[in-house]
């Protein structure tokens, strides 16, 4: 992939605490979408989706939301959460079954995007974190890291 030039959160009203959490490199979640912009203007939109299972993580070349969705854009490129990836070639790979965890990585840095909320899978939100979280039901079949 080309180099990542910016990272934006498209947030619904009252989801702004995610910005401060990103500044502090703290785990956070929101119901909107993540926008990755690469050299040459290519953009990837990451959000929760309904395939391959309900509440998975999905990637698209266009927004997952209708044009008039009440989302506000916030550039988080210079936050502690994202600083290790911006300006570098980025690799994207699903690292858990059913597209539940997407790893964004460059040499020496990773961020995980998960469809995990409040300790359980199947959330209609994204959780952004530096380490893959294990849900409360990690011993069950719902948590199956990809081999």
HELIX and SHEET records of a PDB file:
HELIX    1   1 UNK A   17  UNK A   23  1                                   7    
HELIX    2   2 UNK A   39  UNK A   41  5                                   3    
HELIX    3   3 UNK A   97  UNK A   99  5                                   3    
SHEET    1   A 5 UNK A  56  UNK A  60  0                                        
SHEET    2   A 5 UNK A  43  UNK A  49 -1                                        
SHEET    3   A 5 UNK A  33  UNK A  38 -1                                        
SHEET    4   A 5 UNK A   4  UNK A  11 -1                                        
SHEET    5   A 5 UNK A  72  UNK A  75 -1                                        
SHEET    1   B 5 UNK A  28  UNK A  30  0                                        
SHEET    2   B 5 UNK A 126  UNK A 129 -1                                        
SHEET    3   B 5 UNK A 109  UNK A 114 -1                                        
SHEET    4   B 5 UNK A 101  UNK A 106 -1                                        
SHEET    5   B 5 UNK A  91  UNK A  94 -1                                        
SHEET    1   C 2 UNK A 116  UNK A 117  0                                        
SHEET    2   C 2 UNK A 120  UNK A 121 -1                                        
END                                                                             
